[in-house]
Amino acid sequence: MNVDYHVHLEEGPYSANWVGRTASALEFFMEDKAYTYGWMESLMSRLDERLAEGEYSEYWLDLYLERAKLG
């Protein structure tokens, strides 16, 4: 079966809801889901990386590609 994926390069508006949606998407890719303080630091580090790369982040698009490969 062939599946066609498309991505939205950006998903503003930038609000507290955007931060929550982005953190949830990043959490999906985390193997360790211990939900400890250390885990939260790791998630926040990934969120910081996402923000630092700006609107059209290669890092963010790579996560979408990884998800598409999972099927």
C-alpha positions as a printed Julia matrix, in Angstrom:
71×3 Matrix{Float64}:
  0.0    0.0    0.0
  1.25   3.47  -0.84
  0.62   6.31   1.55
  1.01   9.95   0.61
  2.19  12.23   3.43
  2.29  15.98   3.33
  3.54  18.34   5.98
  2.7   21.85   7.04
  5.92  23.79   7.31
  4.62  25.84  10.19
  1.64  25.57  12.45
  1.18  28.92  14.16
 -0.32  31.03  15.61
  2.33  31.06  18.3
  0.53  30.73  21.6
  0.59  28.6   24.73
 -1.45  26.06  22.75
  1.27  25.98  20.1
  3.85  25.21  22.79
  1.65  22.38  24.12
  1.06  20.86  20.68
  4.76  21.09  19.83
  5.81  19.53  23.15
  3.3   16.69  22.62
  4.68  16.04  19.15
  8.23  15.98  20.49
  7.19  13.66  23.32
  5.89  11.16  20.76
  9.46  10.61  19.53
 11.03  10.22  22.97
 11.87   6.62  23.79
 12.17   7.25  27.52
  8.82   8.28  28.96
  9.79   8.23  32.63
  8.04  11.57  33.29
 10.72  12.54  35.78
 12.37  15.91  36.22
 15.25  14.69  34.04
 12.78  13.6   31.38
 11.18  17.06  31.44
 14.62  18.67  31.08
 15.18  16.54  27.98
 11.81  17.52  26.52
 12.45  21.2   27.23
 15.87  20.92  25.58
 14.22  19.53  22.45
 11.6   22.28  22.54
 14.35  24.88  22.89
 16.14  23.37  19.89
 12.91  23.53  17.91
 12.44  27.22  18.74
 16.09  28.11  18.11
 15.99  26.78  14.54
 13.08  29.02  13.6
 10.01  28.61  11.49
 11.33  26.26   8.83
 13.4   23.95  10.97
 15.18  21.05   9.29
 15.11  19.28  12.68
 11.32  19.55  12.78
 10.84  18.34   9.21
 13.14  15.38   9.91
 10.8   14.32  12.74
  7.86  14.36  10.32
  9.88  12.23   7.89
 10.75   9.79  10.68
  7.05   9.46  11.54
  6.12   8.91   7.9
  8.66   6.07   7.67
  7.04   4.39  10.7
  3.79   4.16   8.76
